[in-house]
Amino acid sequence: QVQLVESGGGLVQAGGSLRLSCAASGRFFGGYVMGWFRQAPGKEREFVAAVSRSGVGTDYADSVKGRFTISRDNAKNTVYLQMSSLKPEDTAVYYCAAGARSAADMKVWDYWGQGTQVTVSS
């Protein structure tokens, strides 16, 4: 069983940057594809980014491409989401996820964190 804990959320001005972290428990962290999703009030949870087991391959939602960077440090059992040029539309609860395969459909992911709030003010 894998437990995921997100951190690094907070309040930031539009145009600013924020770095989210997701710490995973247990061994075999390197065996999972890792991803980030987000959910704004009144909206469905949406895919943000994913990173391969090795950390080499990445995938991003069109809305964040060029602004967000996902990375992982398997030695630290941690995945990161570096967010730059933040917009008010990025305001949401951000969730870390782990799974055997990557997909925009959240139902294929096996484990989820509790989320961390990101608020971008204009």
C-alpha positions in Angstrom: 0.0 0.0 0.0 1.3 3.4 -1.0 0.5 6.6 0.9 1.0 10.0 -0.8 1.3 13.4 1.0 1.3 16.7 -0.9 2.8 19.9 0.3 3.9 23.3 -0.9 0.5 24.8 -1.7 -0.3 28.3 -0.7 -1.3 31.8 -1.9 0.6 33.4 -4.7 0.2 36.4 -7.0 -0.5 35.9 -10.7 2.7 35.5 -12.6 4.4 34.0 -9.6 5.8 30.5 -9.0 5.2 27.7 -6.6 6.7 24.3 -6.2 4.6 21.4 -5.0 6.0 18.2 -3.5 4.5 14.8 -3.1 6.2 12.4 -0.6 5.4 8.7 -1.0 5.7 6.0 1.6 7.2 2.6 1.3 9.5 0.9 -1.3 9.0 0.5 -5.0 8.3 4.1 -5.6 10.3 3.8 -8.8 7.9 1.2 -10.0 5.0 3.7 -10.4 4.1 6.3 -12.9 3.4 9.5 -11.0 1.0 12.2 -11.8 -0.7 15.4 -10.7 -4.4 16.3 -11.0 -6.3 19.3 -9.8 -9.8 20.2 -8.9 -11.3 23.7 -8.8 -14.5 24.5 -6.9 -17.5 23.2 -8.8 -15.4 21.5 -11.4 -14.3 17.9 -12.1 -10.8 16.7 -11.2 -8.6 17.2 -14.3 -5.3 15.8 -15.4 -2.3 18.2 -15.1 0.9 16.2 -15.6 2.6 12.8 -15.4 6.1 11.5 -15.3 7.5 8.1 -16.2 9.1 5.7 -13.8 12.6 6.8 -14.8 11.7 10.5 -14.8 12.6 10.9 -18.5 9.2 10.9 -20.0 6.7 13.6 -19.2 3.2 14.5 -20.3 1.2 17.7 -19.7 -2.2 19.1 -20.1 -2.4 21.7 -22.8 -3.5 24.3 -20.2 -0.2 24.1 -18.3 2.3 23.1 -21.0 5.3 25.4 -21.0 4.5 26.7 -17.6 4.6 23.6 -15.3 7.4 21.1 -15.0 6.9 17.7 -13.4 9.9 15.8 -12.0 10.8 13.0 -9.6 13.6 11.9 -7.3 13.2 8.2 -6.8 15.9 8.2 -4.1 13.8 10.5 -2.0 10.4 8.9 -2.9 9.2 12.3 -4.1 7.6 13.8 -7.1 7.5 17.6 -7.8 5.4 20.0 -9.7 7.2 23.3 -10.5 4.6 25.9 -11.4 5.6 29.2 -13.1 3.7 32.0 -14.7 0.7 31.1 -12.5 -2.8 32.3 -13.5 -5.9 32.7 -11.4 -7.3 29.8 -13.5 -4.7 27.6 -11.9 -6.4 28.0 -8.5 -7.4 24.5 -7.3 -6.7 21.7 -5.0 -3.8 19.8 -6.4 -3.6 16.0 -6.0 -0.7 13.6 -6.3 -1.4 10.2 -7.9 0.5 7.0 -8.4 -0.3 4.1 -10.8 0.9 1.3 -13.0 0.1 3.4 -16.1 -0.7 7.0 -17.0 -4.0 8.3 -18.3 -6.1 11.4 -18.2 -8.9 9.2 -16.7 -8.4 9.4 -13.0 -10.0 6.0 -12.5 -6.9 4.2 -13.8 -4.7 5.6 -11.0 -4.2 3.4 -8.0 -3.3 5.8 -5.2 -4.1 9.4 -4.3 -2.9 12.0 -1.8 -5.2 14.3 0.2 -4.4 17.3 -1.9 -2.9 20.7 -1.3 -4.6 24.1 -2.0 -3.1 26.5 -4.5 -4.6 29.9 -4.8 -3.5 32.4 -7.4 -4.7 36.0 -6.9 -5.0 38.6 -9.6 
